[in-house]
Amino acid sequence: MSFKPDKKENALIDKFLDHLWLEDGLSRNTLSSYRFDLYNFSNWLNKTNSIFLENVTKSDIQQYLSFKFPSSKARSISRSLSTLRRFYRFLYREKKITTDPTLCKYKNLKFPNHYPKV
């Protein structure tokens, strides 16, 4: 992971991850996955639109998901969307943004159940 968001964005991501750890008790691996997803999204925003995480629109999220779709599995895209939803709902609750860009009708991605082989 060579890209790192600027200080302000990194502080937002850290605050979000601290919140998840304190409130939900998520594991280190889960928090790393959230950080990875947010860094990837921030990197994509920086390269394509030159905007910050706080200025994202529904359209930006849709473009990002369509960018990821050809090269990612449904599970990965679903996790990215889940990460973005939690992140933007957190920012909205903390009054860092005035509207939540994930409050649109994204259909839940369906993928087969994954059970360990016995």
C-alpha positions as a printed Julia matrix, in Angstrom:
118×3 Matrix{Float64}:
   0.0     0.0     0.0
   2.18    2.82   -1.28
  -0.47    5.52   -1.33
  -1.37    7.32    1.88
  -4.09   10.0     2.02
  -3.19   13.52    3.09
  -3.07   14.32    6.83
  -6.69   15.49    7.07
  -8.08   12.44    5.27
  -5.8    10.12    7.2
  -7.01   11.65   10.47
 -10.65   11.05    9.41
  -9.88    7.43    8.55
  -8.05    6.93   11.86
 -10.93    8.45   13.82
 -13.38    6.19   11.98
 -11.3     3.08   12.67
 -10.9     4.05   16.34
 -14.68    4.4    16.55
 -15.17    0.93   15.03
 -12.65   -0.59   17.4
 -14.16    1.06   20.49
 -17.84    0.67   19.62
 -17.89   -2.66   17.76
 -14.69   -4.3    18.95
 -13.68   -5.23   15.41
 -10.56   -7.32   14.93
  -7.24   -5.98   13.71
  -7.69   -7.8    10.39
 -11.12   -6.27    9.83
  -9.84   -2.79   10.64
  -6.93   -3.34    8.22
  -9.41   -4.29    5.51
 -11.43   -1.13    6.17
  -8.26    0.97    6.02
  -7.18   -0.75    2.79
 -10.59   -0.08    1.17
 -10.61    3.57    2.22
  -7.02    4.12    1.05
  -7.87    2.57   -2.32
 -10.94    4.77   -2.66
  -9.0     7.87   -1.64
  -6.25    6.99   -4.11
  -8.78    6.55   -6.92
 -10.43    9.87   -6.03
  -7.07   11.6    -6.04
  -6.07   10.17   -9.43
  -9.36   10.56  -11.28
 -11.25   13.48   -9.8
  -8.78   15.25   -7.51
 -11.34   15.49   -4.72
 -11.22   14.7    -1.02
 -13.17   12.06    0.87
 -15.45   14.71    2.42
 -16.54   16.02   -1.0
 -17.69   12.73   -2.51
 -21.02   12.47   -4.31
 -23.21    9.49   -5.15
 -21.88    9.7    -8.68
 -18.28    9.39   -7.48
 -19.12    6.22   -5.57
 -20.95    4.76   -8.57
 -18.0     5.55  -10.83
 -15.6     3.95   -8.37
 -17.67    0.77   -8.12
 -17.97    0.55  -11.91
 -14.18    1.06  -12.14
 -13.6    -1.81   -9.68
 -16.22   -4.15  -11.11
 -14.32   -5.66  -14.08
 -11.26   -6.58  -12.02
 -12.78   -7.53   -8.65
 -14.89  -10.31   -7.26
 -18.41   -9.55   -6.07
 -17.3   -10.18   -2.48
 -14.59   -7.54   -2.72
 -16.93   -4.97   -4.23
 -19.57   -5.72   -1.62
 -17.02   -5.23    1.17
 -15.86   -1.94   -0.39
 -19.43   -0.7    -0.56
 -20.04   -1.75    3.03
 -16.89    0.11    4.12
 -17.96    3.26    2.28
 -21.45    3.1     3.75
 -20.14    2.81    7.3
 -17.53    5.5     6.74
 -19.94    8.06    5.31
 -22.62    7.35    7.91
 -19.96    7.91   10.56
 -18.91   11.22    8.95
 -22.54   12.29    8.75
 -23.18   11.48   12.43
 -20.02   13.37   13.37
 -21.24   16.35   11.31
 -18.16   16.26    9.07
 -20.46   16.13    6.01
 -23.98   17.46    5.46
 -25.29   14.67    3.24
 -24.48   10.99    3.1
 -23.53   10.03   -0.48
 -24.28    6.37    0.22
 -27.96    7.01    0.92
 -29.1     5.85   -2.47
 -30.62    2.61   -3.51
 -27.62    0.44   -4.23
 -28.89   -3.07   -4.61
 -27.17   -5.47   -2.3
 -24.71   -7.5    -4.26
 -25.53  -11.17   -4.27
 -22.86  -13.79   -4.15
 -22.96  -17.47   -3.3
 -22.51  -18.56    0.29
 -18.93  -19.4     1.02
 -18.56  -22.28    3.39
 -15.28  -23.91    4.32
 -14.61  -27.25    2.7
 -14.74  -30.09    5.14
